[in-house]
């Protein structure tokens, strides 16, 4: 009889410990899931910022190239005008 009672007590203790362990595991699982979601959000934000930065870089490079092409065209036109003036002066003289 004493043996049965001690076994019942042990069984109850084991059940309580199992419940406590289950609660701790659940807590860790929830914490882990939350951390994974927050990491996923950080990664998504970082990728979005990188995409925006690369788009800005491309836009700036395109603007610089356009400005450079405009300057080259202006210089070429100025050279043509100078040559045309020189040619006209030679014709007059």
Secondary structure, 3 states (H helix, E strand, C coil): CHHHHHHHHHHHHHHHHHHHHHHHHHHHHHHHHHHHHHHHHHHHHHHHHHHHHHHHHHHHHHHHHHHHHHHHHHHHHHHHHHHHHHHHHHHHC
